[in-house]
Each structure stands twice: as C-alpha cells, then as structure tokens.
Amino acid sequence: MQGIQNLIFELGGVLMNLAVDRTYLAFAEISGRPVSEIQRDAGSLQLFLDFEKGLISAEVFRHQLR
C-alpha cells in the first residue's frame, strides 16, 4: 500500500494564493474567540515562530496550541 510521501506547506503565497483570512476565521469558529484575537496572537506567539523555524515538532506545537 502506498502512503503519502511528502507534504508541502506553503504559507507565504509563493506557490499558491491562500485565503489566510479563512484560516483565521476557522480558528475563531473552533475556539470561540474573535478573529481579531486570532490574528493578533498568530503573529505574536513564539509558539508559531518556533514551529515555523522547525525548532519544535508538530506534536509539541499541537499540544501547546491546545
């Protein structure tokens, strides 16, 4: 059985045009927090920066995000 070999996360809008606002809206709906808080926190939390730089694993990121 063949499994997924690679995943590409492209968040900079270089390879494809992503609707980042939809991501913020989805997080707001899931968390029950206002979109403005989600946007503010996503850009300022060290957690996101550490994950983006590969300094923490996906497991650690998800655990801390919860």
mmCIF file of the N, C-alpha and C atoms, coordinates in Angstrom:
data_MODEL
# 
_entry.id   MODEL 
# 
loop_
_atom_site.group_PDB 
_atom_site.id 
_atom_site.type_symbol 
_atom_site.label_atom_id 
_atom_site.label_alt_id 
_atom_site.label_comp_id 
_atom_site.label_asym_id 
_atom_site.label_entity_id 
_atom_site.label_seq_id 
_atom_site.pdbx_PDB_ins_code 
_atom_site.Cartn_x 
_atom_site.Cartn_y 
_atom_site.Cartn_z 
_atom_site.occupancy 
_atom_site.B_iso_or_equiv 
_atom_site.pdbx_formal_charge 
_atom_site.auth_seq_id 
_atom_site.auth_comp_id 
_atom_site.auth_asym_id 
_atom_site.auth_atom_id 
_atom_site.pdbx_PDB_model_num 
ATOM 1   N N  . MET A 1 1  ? 0.837   -1.174 0.000  1.00 0.00 ? 1  MET A N  1 
ATOM 2   C CA . MET A 1 1  ? 0.000   0.000  0.000  1.00 0.00 ? 1  MET A CA 1 
ATOM 3   C C  . MET A 1 1  ? 0.887   1.244  0.000  1.00 0.00 ? 1  MET A C  1 
ATOM 4   N N  . GLN A 1 2  ? 0.570   2.178  -0.874 1.00 0.00 ? 2  GLN A N  1 
ATOM 5   C CA . GLN A 1 2  ? 1.343   3.413  -0.966 1.00 0.00 ? 2  GLN A CA 1 
ATOM 6   C C  . GLN A 1 2  ? 0.787   4.450  0.002  1.00 0.00 ? 2  GLN A C  1 
ATOM 7   N N  . GLY A 1 3  ? 1.658   5.095  0.735  1.00 0.00 ? 3  GLY A N  1 
ATOM 8   C CA . GLY A 1 3  ? 1.258   6.166  1.641  1.00 0.00 ? 3  GLY A CA 1 
ATOM 9   C C  . GLY A 1 3  ? 1.716   7.507  1.111  1.00 0.00 ? 3  GLY A C  1 
ATOM 10  N N  . ILE A 1 4  ? 1.369   8.525  1.807  1.00 0.00 ? 4  ILE A N  1 
ATOM 11  C CA . ILE A 1 4  ? 1.799   9.873  1.439  1.00 0.00 ? 4  ILE A CA 1 
ATOM 12  C C  . ILE A 1 4  ? 3.294   9.975  1.674  1.00 0.00 ? 4  ILE A C  1 
ATOM 13  N N  . GLN A 1 5  ? 4.014   10.422 0.672  1.00 0.00 ? 5  GLN A N  1 
ATOM 14  C CA . GLN A 1 5  ? 5.462   10.546 0.764  1.00 0.00 ? 5  GLN A CA 1 
ATOM 15  C C  . GLN A 1 5  ? 5.891   11.923 1.273  1.00 0.00 ? 5  GLN A C  1 
ATOM 16  N N  . ASN A 1 6  ? 5.209   12.955 0.814  1.00 0.00 ? 6  ASN A N  1 
ATOM 17  C CA . ASN A 1 6  ? 5.610   14.321 1.169  1.00 0.00 ? 6  ASN A CA 1 
ATOM 18  C C  . ASN A 1 6  ? 4.387   15.212 1.329  1.00 0.00 ? 6  ASN A C  1 
ATOM 19  N N  . LEU A 1 7  ? 4.520   16.171 2.219  1.00 0.00 ? 7  LEU A N  1 
ATOM 20  C CA . LEU A 1 7  ? 3.537   17.237 2.365  1.00 0.00 ? 7  LEU A CA 1 
ATOM 21  C C  . LEU A 1 7  ? 4.274   18.557 2.210  1.00 0.00 ? 7  LEU A C  1 
ATOM 22  N N  . ILE A 1 8  ? 3.685   19.456 1.491  1.00 0.00 ? 8  ILE A N  1 
ATOM 23  C CA . ILE A 1 8  ? 4.299   20.779 1.322  1.00 0.00 ? 8  ILE A CA 1 
ATOM 24  C C  . ILE A 1 8  ? 3.368   21.811 1.933  1.00 0.00 ? 8  ILE A C  1 
ATOM 25  N N  . PHE A 1 9  ? 3.869   22.541 2.902  1.00 0.00 ? 9  PHE A N  1 
ATOM 26  C CA . PHE A 1 9  ? 3.116   23.641 3.493  1.00 0.00 ? 9  PHE A CA 1 
ATOM 27  C C  . PHE A 1 9  ? 3.699   24.929 2.966  1.00 0.00 ? 9  PHE A C  1 
ATOM 28  N N  . GLU A 1 10 ? 2.905   25.636 2.228  1.00 0.00 ? 10 GLU A N  1 
ATOM 29  C CA . GLU A 1 10 ? 3.357   26.871 1.597  1.00 0.00 ? 10 GLU A CA 1 
ATOM 30  C C  . GLU A 1 10 ? 2.498   27.993 2.138  1.00 0.00 ? 10 GLU A C  1 
ATOM 31  N N  . LEU A 1 11 ? 3.016   28.723 3.112  1.00 0.00 ? 11 LEU A N  1 
ATOM 32  C CA . LEU A 1 11 ? 2.231   29.754 3.771  1.00 0.00 ? 11 LEU A CA 1 
ATOM 33  C C  . LEU A 1 11 ? 2.596   31.160 3.313  1.00 0.00 ? 11 LEU A C  1 
ATOM 34  N N  . GLY A 1 12 ? 3.535   31.282 2.415  1.00 0.00 ? 12 GLY A N  1 
ATOM 35  C CA . GLY A 1 12 ? 3.982   32.604 2.007  1.00 0.00 ? 12 GLY A CA 1 
ATOM 36  C C  . GLY A 1 12 ? 3.309   33.141 0.774  1.00 0.00 ? 12 GLY A C  1 
ATOM 37  N N  . GLY A 1 13 ? 2.413   32.370 0.154  1.00 0.00 ? 13 GLY A N  1 
ATOM 38  C CA . GLY A 1 13 ? 1.721   32.846 -1.026 1.00 0.00 ? 13 GLY A CA 1 
ATOM 39  C C  . GLY A 1 13 ? 2.570   32.834 -2.277 1.00 0.00 ? 13 GLY A C  1 
ATOM 40  N N  . VAL A 1 14 ? 3.639   32.039 -2.289 1.00 0.00 ? 14 VAL A N  1 
ATOM 41  C CA . VAL A 1 14 ? 4.524   31.981 -3.448 1.00 0.00 ? 14 VAL A CA 1 
ATOM 42  C C  . VAL A 1 14 ? 4.034   30.946 -4.459 1.00 0.00 ? 14 VAL A C  1 
ATOM 43  N N  . LEU A 1 15 ? 3.736   29.752 -4.001 1.00 0.00 ? 15 LEU A N  1 
ATOM 44  C CA . LEU A 1 15 ? 3.306   28.683 -4.896 1.00 0.00 ? 15 LEU A CA 1 
ATOM 45  C C  . LEU A 1 15 ? 1.816   28.744 -5.209 1.00 0.00 ? 15 LEU A C  1 
ATOM 46  N N  . MET A 1 16 ? 1.042   29.176 -4.251 1.00 0.00 ? 16 MET A N  1 
ATOM 47  C CA . MET A 1 16 ? -0.406  29.279 -4.459 1.00 0.00 ? 16 MET A CA 1 
ATOM 48  C C  . MET A 1 16 ? -0.956  30.413 -3.615 1.00 0.00 ? 16 MET A C  1 
ATOM 49  N N  . ASN A 1 17 ? -2.052  30.957 -4.072 1.00 0.00 ? 17 ASN A N  1 
ATOM 50  C CA . ASN A 1 17 ? -2.694  32.050 -3.357 1.00 0.00 ? 17 ASN A CA 1 
ATOM 51  C C  . ASN A 1 17 ? -3.619  31.458 -2.294 1.00 0.00 ? 17 ASN A C  1 
ATOM 52  N N  . LEU A 1 18 ? -3.244  31.587 -1.034 1.00 0.00 ? 18 LEU A N  1 
ATOM 53  C CA . LEU A 1 18 ? -4.027  31.043 0.053  1.00 0.00 ? 18 LEU A CA 1 
ATOM 54  C C  . LEU A 1 18 ? -4.923  32.112 0.665  1.00 0.00 ? 18 LEU A C  1 
ATOM 55  N N  . ALA A 1 19 ? -6.087  31.718 1.095  1.00 0.00 ? 19 ALA A N  1 
ATOM 56  C CA . ALA A 1 19 ? -7.011  32.631 1.766  1.00 0.00 ? 19 ALA A CA 1 
ATOM 57  C C  . ALA A 1 19 ? -6.720  32.578 3.266  1.00 0.00 ? 19 ALA A C  1 
ATOM 58  N N  . VAL A 1 20 ? -5.746  33.340 3.696  1.00 0.00 ? 20 VAL A N  1 
ATOM 59  C CA . VAL A 1 20 ? -5.321  33.328 5.097  1.00 0.00 ? 20 VAL A CA 1 
ATOM 60  C C  . VAL A 1 20 ? -6.470  33.753 6.007  1.00 0.00 ? 20 VAL A C  1 
ATOM 61  N N  . ASP A 1 21 ? -7.293  34.678 5.546  1.00 0.00 ? 21 ASP A N  1 
ATOM 62  C CA . ASP A 1 21 ? -8.428  35.117 6.359  1.00 0.00 ? 21 ASP A CA 1 
ATOM 63  C C  . ASP A 1 21 ? -9.373  33.970 6.686  1.00 0.00 ? 21 ASP A C  1 
ATOM 64  N N  . ARG A 1 22 ? -9.509  33.027 5.767  1.00 0.00 ? 22 ARG A N  1 
ATOM 65  C CA . ARG A 1 22 ? -10.351 31.855 6.030  1.00 0.00 ? 22 ARG A CA 1 
ATOM 66  C C  . ARG A 1 22 ? -9.765  31.002 7.146  1.00 0.00 ? 22 ARG A C  1 
ATOM 67  N N  . THR A 1 23 ? -8.451  30.930 7.196  1.00 0.00 ? 23 THR A N  1 
ATOM 68  C CA . THR A 1 23 ? -7.787  30.179 8.268  1.00 0.00 ? 23 THR A CA 1 
ATOM 69  C C  . THR A 1 23 ? -8.064  30.830 9.607  1.00 0.00 ? 23 THR A C  1 
ATOM 70  N N  . TYR A 1 24 ? -7.918  32.148 9.668  1.00 0.00 ? 24 TYR A N  1 
ATOM 71  C CA . TYR A 1 24 ? -8.217  32.873 10.909 1.00 0.00 ? 24 TYR A CA 1 
ATOM 72  C C  . TYR A 1 24 ? -9.672  32.671 11.318 1.00 0.00 ? 24 TYR A C  1 
ATOM 73  N N  . LEU A 1 25 ? -10.574 32.736 10.351 1.00 0.00 ? 25 LEU A N  1 
ATOM 74  C CA . LEU A 1 25 ? -11.995 32.551 10.627 1.00 0.00 ? 25 LEU A CA 1 
ATOM 75  C C  . LEU A 1 25 ? -12.275 31.151 11.169 1.00 0.00 ? 25 LEU A C  1 
ATOM 76  N N  . ALA A 1 26 ? -11.640 30.143 10.587 1.00 0.00 ? 26 ALA A N  1 
ATOM 77  C CA . ALA A 1 26 ? -11.835 28.771 11.051 1.00 0.00 ? 26 ALA A CA 1 
ATOM 78  C C  . ALA A 1 26 ? -11.330 28.602 12.483 1.00 0.00 ? 26 ALA A C  1 
ATOM 79  N N  . PHE A 1 27 ? -10.154 29.157 12.786 1.00 0.00 ? 27 PHE A N  1 
ATOM 80  C CA . PHE A 1 27 ? -9.632  29.085 14.156 1.00 0.00 ? 27 PHE A CA 1 
ATOM 81  C C  . PHE A 1 27 ? -10.561 29.816 15.121 1.00 0.00 ? 27 PHE A C  1 
ATOM 82  N N  . ALA A 1 28 ? -11.108 30.945 14.702 1.00 0.00 ? 28 ALA A N  1 
ATOM 83  C CA . ALA A 1 28 ? -12.024 31.710 15.551 1.00 0.00 ? 28 ALA A CA 1 
ATOM 84  C C  . ALA A 1 28 ? -13.291 30.903 15.832 1.00 0.00 ? 28 ALA A C  1 
ATOM 85  N N  . GLU A 1 29 ? -13.822 30.255 14.807 1.00 0.00 ? 29 GLU A N  1 
ATOM 86  C CA . GLU A 1 29 ? -15.030 29.454 14.986 1.00 0.00 ? 29 GLU A CA 1 
ATOM 87  C C  . GLU A 1 29 ? -14.788 28.270 15.926 1.00 0.00 ? 29 GLU A C  1 
ATOM 88  N N  . ILE A 1 30 ? -13.642 27.623 15.762 1.00 0.00 ? 30 ILE A N  1 
ATOM 89  C CA . ILE A 1 30 ? -13.313 26.464 16.601 1.00 0.00 ? 30 ILE A CA 1 
ATOM 90  C C  . ILE A 1 30 ? -13.086 26.876 18.054 1.00 0.00 ? 30 ILE A C  1 
ATOM 91  N N  . SER A 1 31 ? -12.398 28.006 18.240 1.00 0.00 ? 31 SER A N  1 
ATOM 92  C CA . SER A 1 31 ? -12.007 28.417 19.590 1.00 0.00 ? 31 SER A CA 1 
ATOM 93  C C  . SER A 1 31 ? -13.051 29.268 20.297 1.00 0.00 ? 31 SER A C  1 
ATOM 94  N N  . GLY A 1 32 ? -13.975 29.861 19.534 1.00 0.00 ? 32 GLY A N  1 
ATOM 95  C CA . GLY A 1 32 ? -14.950 30.757 20.138 1.00 0.00 ? 32 GLY A CA 1 
ATOM 96  C C  . GLY A 1 32 ? -14.386 32.129 20.459 1.00 0.00 ? 32 GLY A C  1 
ATOM 97  N N  . ARG A 1 33 ? -13.215 32.428 19.926 1.00 0.00 ? 33 ARG A N  1 
ATOM 98  C CA . ARG A 1 33 ? -12.572 33.733 20.144 1.00 0.00 ? 33 ARG A CA 1 
ATOM 99  C C  . ARG A 1 33 ? -12.779 34.610 18.921 1.00 0.00 ? 33 ARG A C  1 
ATOM 100 N N  . PRO A 1 34 ? -12.731 35.925 19.088 1.00 0.00 ? 34 PRO A N  1 
ATOM 101 C CA . PRO A 1 34 ? -12.868 36.826 17.943 1.00 0.00 ? 34 PRO A CA 1 
ATOM 102 C C  . PRO A 1 34 ? -11.713 36.671 16.952 1.00 0.00 ? 34 PRO A C  1 
ATOM 103 N N  . VAL A 1 35 ? -12.008 36.887 15.691 1.00 0.00 ? 35 VAL A N  1 
ATOM 104 C CA . VAL A 1 35 ? -10.993 36.789 14.637 1.00 0.00 ? 35 VAL A CA 1 
ATOM 105 C C  . VAL A 1 35 ? -9.824  37.726 14.933 1.00 0.00 ? 35 VAL A C  1 
ATOM 106 N N  . SER A 1 36 ? -10.118 38.918 15.438 1.00 0.00 ? 36 SER A N  1 
ATOM 107 C CA . SER A 1 36 ? -9.043  39.892 15.716 1.00 0.00 ? 36 SER A CA 1 
ATOM 108 C C  . SER A 1 36 ? -8.035  39.344 16.719 1.00 0.00 ? 36 SER A C  1 
ATOM 109 N N  . GLU A 1 37 ? -8.503  38.590 17.709 1.00 0.00 ? 37 GLU A N  1 
ATOM 110 C CA . GLU A 1 37 ? -7.587  37.981 18.685 1.00 0.00 ? 37 GLU A CA 1 
ATOM 111 C C  . GLU A 1 37 ? -6.740  36.899 18.034 1.00 0.00 ? 37 GLU A C  1 
ATOM 112 N N  . ILE A 1 38 ? -7.357  36.103 17.185 1.00 0.00 ? 38 ILE A N  1 
ATOM 113 C CA . ILE A 1 38 ? -6.632  35.034 16.497 1.00 0.00 ? 38 ILE A CA 1 
ATOM 114 C C  . ILE A 1 38 ? -5.530  35.640 15.630 1.00 0.00 ? 38 ILE A C  1 
ATOM 115 N N  . GLN A 1 39 ? -5.854  36.671 14.880 1.00 0.00 ? 39 GLN A N  1 
ATOM 116 C CA . GLN A 1 39 ? -4.863  37.323 14.013 1.00 0.00 ? 39 GLN A CA 1 
ATOM 117 C C  . GLN A 1 39 ? -3.726  37.906 14.842 1.00 0.00 ? 39 GLN A C  1 
ATOM 118 N N  . ARG A 1 40 ? -4.074  38.573 15.934 1.00 0.00 ? 40 ARG A N  1 
ATOM 119 C CA . ARG A 1 40 ? -3.054  39.186 16.786 1.00 0.00 ? 40 ARG A CA 1 
ATOM 120 C C  . ARG A 1 40 ? -2.127  38.124 17.365 1.00 0.00 ? 40 ARG A C  1 
ATOM 121 N N  . ASP A 1 41 ? -2.717  37.060 17.902 1.00 0.00 ? 41 ASP A N  1 
ATOM 122 C CA . ASP A 1 41 ? -1.927  36.024 18.568 1.00 0.00 ? 41 ASP A CA 1 
ATOM 123 C C  . ASP A 1 41 ? -1.090  35.205 17.587 1.00 0.00 ? 41 ASP A C  1 
ATOM 124 N N  . ALA A 1 42 ? -1.626  34.936 16.416 1.00 0.00 ? 42 ALA A N  1 
ATOM 125 C CA . ALA A 1 42 ? -0.900  34.117 15.444 1.00 0.00 ? 42 ALA A CA 1 
ATOM 126 C C  . ALA A 1 42 ? 0.410   34.774 15.030 1.00 0.00 ? 42 ALA A C  1 
ATOM 127 N N  . GLY A 1 43 ? 0.427   36.078 14.976 1.00 0.00 ? 43 GLY A N  1 
ATOM 128 C CA . GLY A 1 43 ? 1.640   36.780 14.575 1.00 0.00 ? 43 GLY A CA 1 
ATOM 129 C C  . GLY A 1 43 ? 2.592   37.060 15.714 1.00 0.00 ? 43 GLY A C  1 
ATOM 130 N N  . SER A 1 44 ? 2.119   36.904 16.942 1.00 0.00 ? 44 SER A N  1 
ATOM 131 C CA . SER A 1 44 ? 2.967   37.298 18.062 1.00 0.00 ? 44 SER A CA 1 
ATOM 132 C C  . SER A 1 44 ? 3.392   36.145 18.961 1.00 0.00 ? 44 SER A C  1 
ATOM 133 N N  . LEU A 1 45 ? 2.729   35.009 18.861 1.00 0.00 ? 45 LEU A N  1 
ATOM 134 C CA . LEU A 1 45 ? 3.084   33.907 19.745 1.00 0.00 ? 45 LEU A CA 1 
ATOM 135 C C  . LEU A 1 45 ? 4.387   33.244 19.317 1.00 0.00 ? 45 LEU A C  1 
ATOM 136 N N  . GLN A 1 46 ? 5.279   33.096 20.247 1.00 0.00 ? 46 GLN A N  1 
ATOM 137 C CA . GLN A 1 46 ? 6.552   32.444 19.980 1.00 0.00 ? 46 GLN A CA 1 
ATOM 138 C C  . GLN A 1 46 ? 6.337   31.016 19.501 1.00 0.00 ? 46 GLN A C  1 
ATOM 139 N N  . LEU A 1 47 ? 5.258   30.405 19.930 1.00 0.00 ? 47 LEU A N  1 
ATOM 140 C CA . LEU A 1 47 ? 4.925   29.046 19.516 1.00 0.00 ? 47 LEU A CA 1 
ATOM 141 C C  . LEU A 1 47 ? 4.887   28.924 18.002 1.00 0.00 ? 47 LEU A C  1 
ATOM 142 N N  . PHE A 1 48 ? 4.202   29.844 17.326 1.00 0.00 ? 48 PHE A N  1 
ATOM 143 C CA . PHE A 1 48 ? 4.093   29.801 15.873 1.00 0.00 ? 48 PHE A CA 1 
ATOM 144 C C  . PHE A 1 48 ? 5.455   30.015 15.217 1.00 0.00 ? 48 PHE A C  1 
ATOM 145 N N  . LEU A 1 49 ? 6.226   30.938 15.769 1.00 0.00 ? 49 LEU A N  1 
ATOM 146 C CA . LEU A 1 49 ? 7.546   31.218 15.207 1.00 0.00 ? 49 LEU A CA 1 
ATOM 147 C C  . LEU A 1 49 ? 8.469   30.018 15.372 1.00 0.00 ? 49 LEU A C  1 
ATOM 148 N N  . ASP A 1 50 ? 8.436   29.385 16.539 1.00 0.00 ? 50 ASP A N  1 
ATOM 149 C CA . ASP A 1 50 ? 9.281   28.210 16.779 1.00 0.00 ? 50 ASP A CA 1 
ATOM 150 C C  . ASP A 1 50 ? 8.917   27.065 15.839 1.00 0.00 ? 50 ASP A C  1 
ATOM 151 N N  . PHE A 1 51 ? 7.618   26.867 15.607 1.00 0.00 ? 51 PHE A N  1 
ATOM 152 C CA . PHE A 1 51 ? 7.186   25.804 14.713 1.00 0.00 ? 51 PHE A CA 1 
ATOM 153 C C  . PHE A 1 51 ? 7.586   26.114 13.275 1.00 0.00 ? 51 PHE A C  1 
ATOM 154 N N  . GLU A 1 52 ? 7.393   27.367 12.874 1.00 0.00 ? 52 GLU A N  1 
ATOM 155 C CA . GLU A 1 52 ? 7.747   27.763 11.510 1.00 0.00 ? 52 GLU A CA 1 
ATOM 156 C C  . GLU A 1 52 ? 9.233   27.573 11.234 1.00 0.00 ? 52 GLU A C  1 
ATOM 157 N N  . LYS A 1 53 ? 10.059  27.790 12.244 1.00 0.00 ? 53 LYS A N  1 
ATOM 158 C CA . LYS A 1 53 ? 11.515  27.659 12.094 1.00 0.00 ? 53 LYS A CA 1 
ATOM 159 C C  . LYS A 1 53 ? 11.989  26.214 12.285 1.00 0.00 ? 53 LYS A C  1 
ATOM 160 N N  . GLY A 1 54 ? 11.076  25.326 12.653 1.00 0.00 ? 54 GLY A N  1 
ATOM 161 C CA . GLY A 1 54 ? 11.461  23.931 12.862 1.00 0.00 ? 54 GLY A CA 1 
ATOM 162 C C  . GLY A 1 54 ? 12.119  23.676 14.203 1.00 0.00 ? 54 GLY A C  1 
ATOM 163 N N  . LEU A 1 55 ? 11.926  24.593 15.147 1.00 0.00 ? 55 LEU A N  1 
ATOM 164 C CA . LEU A 1 55 ? 12.549  24.452 16.457 1.00 0.00 ? 55 LEU A CA 1 
ATOM 165 C C  . LEU A 1 55 ? 11.763  23.533 17.383 1.00 0.00 ? 55 LEU A C  1 
ATOM 166 N N  . ILE A 1 56 ? 10.479  23.301 17.063 1.00 0.00 ? 56 ILE A N  1 
ATOM 167 C CA . ILE A 1 56 ? 9.666   22.370 17.835 1.00 0.00 ? 56 ILE A CA 1 
ATOM 168 C C  . ILE A 1 56 ? 8.962   21.421 16.856 1.00 0.00 ? 56 ILE A C  1 
ATOM 169 N N  . SER A 1 57 ? 8.618   20.260 17.345 1.00 0.00 ? 57 SER A N  1 
ATOM 170 C CA . SER A 1 57 ? 7.962   19.263 16.495 1.00 0.00 ? 57 SER A CA 1 
ATOM 171 C C  . SER A 1 57 ? 6.476   19.597 16.328 1.00 0.00 ? 57 SER A C  1 
ATOM 172 N N  . ALA A 1 58 ? 5.859   18.949 15.354 1.00 0.00 ? 58 ALA A N  1 
ATOM 173 C CA . ALA A 1 58 ? 4.421   19.127 15.142 1.00 0.00 ? 58 ALA A CA 1 
ATOM 174 C C  . ALA A 1 58 ? 3.641   18.680 16.377 1.00 0.00 ? 58 ALA A C  1 
ATOM 175 N N  . GLU A 1 59 ? 4.111   17.615 17.019 1.00 0.00 ? 59 GLU A N  1 
ATOM 176 C CA . GLU A 1 59 ? 3.435   17.121 18.218 1.00 0.00 ? 59 GLU A CA 1 
ATOM 177 C C  . GLU A 1 59 ? 3.469   18.168 19.334 1.00 0.00 ? 59 GLU A C  1 
ATOM 178 N N  . VAL A 1 60 ? 4.614   18.775 19.560 1.00 0.00 ? 60 VAL A N  1 
ATOM 179 C CA . VAL A 1 60 ? 4.751   19.803 20.588 1.00 0.00 ? 60 VAL A CA 1 
ATOM 180 C C  . VAL A 1 60 ? 3.893   21.019 20.220 1.00 0.00 ? 60 VAL A C  1 
ATOM 181 N N  . PHE A 1 61 ? 3.907   21.400 18.954 1.00 0.00 ? 61 PHE A N  1 
ATOM 182 C CA . PHE A 1 61 ? 3.101   22.534 18.506 1.00 0.00 ? 61 PHE A CA 1 
ATOM 183 C C  . PHE A 1 61 ? 1.626   22.290 18.793 1.00 0.00 ? 61 PHE A C  1 
ATOM 184 N N  . ARG A 1 62 ? 1.111   21.132 18.394 1.00 0.00 ? 62 ARG A N  1 
ATOM 185 C CA . ARG A 1 62 ? -0.308  20.832 18.617 1.00 0.00 ? 62 ARG A CA 1 
ATOM 186 C C  . ARG A 1 62 ? -0.656  20.796 20.101 1.00 0.00 ? 62 ARG A C  1 
ATOM 187 N N  . HIS A 1 63 ? 0.230   20.195 20.888 1.00 0.00 ? 63 HIS A N  1 
ATOM 188 C CA . HIS A 1 63 ? -0.015  20.102 22.331 1.00 0.00 ? 63 HIS A CA 1 
ATOM 189 C C  . HIS A 1 63 ? -0.096  21.494 22.947 1.00 0.00 ? 63 HIS A C  1 
ATOM 190 N N  . GLN A 1 64 ? 0.842   22.356 22.610 1.00 0.00 ? 64 GLN A N  1 
ATOM 191 C CA . GLN A 1 64 ? 0.860   23.698 23.180 1.00 0.00 ? 64 GLN A CA 1 
ATOM 192 C C  . GLN A 1 64 ? -0.280  24.558 22.631 1.00 0.00 ? 64 GLN A C  1 
ATOM 193 N N  . LEU A 1 65 ? -0.659  24.321 21.392 1.00 0.00 ? 65 LEU A N  1 
ATOM 194 C CA . LEU A 1 65 ? -1.759  25.074 20.792 1.00 0.00 ? 65 LEU A CA 1 
ATOM 195 C C  . LEU A 1 65 ? -3.076  24.762 21.504 1.00 0.00 ? 65 LEU A C  1 
ATOM 196 N N  . ARG A 1 66 ? -3.244  23.510 21.890 1.00 0.00 ? 66 ARG A N  1 
ATOM 197 C CA . ARG A 1 66 ? -4.467  23.121 22.618 1.00 0.00 ? 66 ARG A CA 1 
ATOM 198 C C  . ARG A 1 66 ? -4.518  23.824 23.939 1.00 0.00 ? 66 ARG A C  1 
# 
